[in-house]
Amino acid sequence: MNVRTDQLQAMIGKTIYPVYMVSGDEPLQQMESLDLIRSFLREKEFEEREVLDVDAQFDWQRLSDEAANMSLFATRRIVELRLPSAKPGRQGSQALKEYLERPPEDTVLIINAGKIDGNSKKSAWFKSVDQNGLIVQCWPVPADRLVPWLQQRFALRDMDADSDVLSYISQHVEGNLLAADQEIEKLFLLLGPGKISYADVAEAVTSQSRYSVFELVDMLLTGNKQRVIKIIAGLKAEGVVPVIINWALAKDIRLLAQASQDMSSADFFLKRSGVWQSRAIMFKSCMSRHSPRAFQMMLKRCSYIDAVSKGMIDANVWDEIETFCVRMAGSTRGASVRR
């Protein structure tokens, strides 16, 4: 059964399903949906949790083994399958189908997957999940729904933001819900509940903000390695979510990749894309240090860091971010970019 993210809270307590699937490419809704499901299962005494990370070398027999294993303490268990591509392949499809034909008692399977495409929805394994369990698909909030979404998130913290504040945040985060929620949380910590105006926000941010993700990107563009390392350390210390940093990096690298294809029209492309003239100079500085191919490789690396930040790959996300940023602040002209 399919439910929207805003329906999950009302649906979650009605029954315990043998399988839950949360998929999509919107990280905040995905994380919150997974947390809600895990919390509900903990209340129902599902105390053990086993995590299986699916990659190219994953042995699908492990899923069958987990189904056959008895709990050491005779408690209810969660088996969480992390499936970044949302495409288990032939072997995985068969393993999931067989698992759901005879789901083990006192065990719930949670599938944490990437975005499901049309072909996957027609597959036997997906239909089996749909028939046996609960599917939550997390979609980005469209631009015309972002302001109402922001109002609802402010209301959860007993805050009443005026239209200028809502406009400021919606333009600032450009649809990234995780970044938006972190901005709201920051304002709540600085200002507390109640009515807030744009003047309140401007004063609070100016007086309290020491490190900025956007300053980090500017320093990367201009090649200031020492400042880059310092900002990353500051962002880590302040508890900034790595997904937000990676989003900001990928957003500008996509522009760099496109603009660098034809340097003669780069100025026109950047202006058309809404890049201010002061930042266009920074973009051209970065393009002078890296080739178009290097930017394409950087985008692939951003995808890798995204998977690390979501726990789908076992690596230290802050180490990955720092290594990547130092390389970007440097030059790859005549050198290879780490995949």
Secondary structure as UniProt FT lines:
FT   STRAND          2..3
FT   HELIX           5..11
FT   TURN            12..13
FT   STRAND          19..24
FT   HELIX           27..43
FT   TURN            44..45
FT   STRAND          46..53
FT   TURN            56..57
FT   HELIX           61..68
FT   TURN            72..73
FT   STRAND          76..83
FT   TURN            84..85
FT   HELIX           89..101
FT   TURN            105..106
FT   STRAND          107..113
FT   HELIX           118..121
FT   HELIX           124..132
FT   STRAND          134..138
FT   HELIX           143..156
FT   TURN            157..158
FT   STRAND          159..161
FT   HELIX           163..173
FT   TURN            174..175
FT   HELIX           177..191
FT   STRAND          194..196
FT   HELIX           198..208
FT   HELIX           213..222
FT   HELIX           225..237
FT   TURN            238..239
FT   HELIX           242..259
FT   TURN            260..261
FT   HELIX           263..265
FT   HELIX           266..272
FT   TURN            273..274
FT   HELIX           277..289
FT   HELIX           292..309
FT   TURN            310..311
FT   HELIX           317..329
FT   TURN            333..334
//
